[in-house]
């Protein structure tokens, strides 16, 4: 089999580590946005042809999804560390929110997340399951944190699963506005709104 005019064995031998390709893709999105990410341009960055990249990833959609999964793995490590640190559940919910919310317009992780979900309209069941797994990890961690706060008496007796769904819907709605650069709302506004919401709804 030949990939991009080069035997597959040679392509495998000369290919950079997968993580290097995904890191380069994420860096390109951060620097130039999604419009600046092309298979040919990415290939030049990592020393591969666009044909080699297509051999390894199959399509740009798959490259984007794997880049999102790679980015989420790093965020997941950071999220689990902050949720495991000492302190009140209330403080750790605030840290969760801070990690969740985009840094500002064109935040690269949120830009990628929005693109992957936009493309998911044509995705197959396996790709949708992988996207659901990303969302599920954020949801489970928040549910566990809320349940801990309820059991300690820091929060009133809410249903952790239902409350987590509502809180994440609120975060997503605000975060999308910031990520796409709508005027009139910024990261600080989100944090203030969510802080007020949590004080009004979770006070024990």
Secondary structure, DSSP 8 states (H G I E B T S, - for coil): -EETTEEHHHHHHH---HHHHHHHHHHHHHHH-GGG--HHHHHHHHT--HHHHHHHHSSHHHHHHHHHHHHHHHHHHHHHHHHHSSS-HHHHHHHHHHHHS-SSTT-HHHHHHHHHHHHGGG--HHHHHHHHHHHHHHHHHHHHHHHHHHHHTSB-S--HHHHHHHHHHHHHHHHHHHHTT-TT--HHHHHHHHHHHHHHHHB-
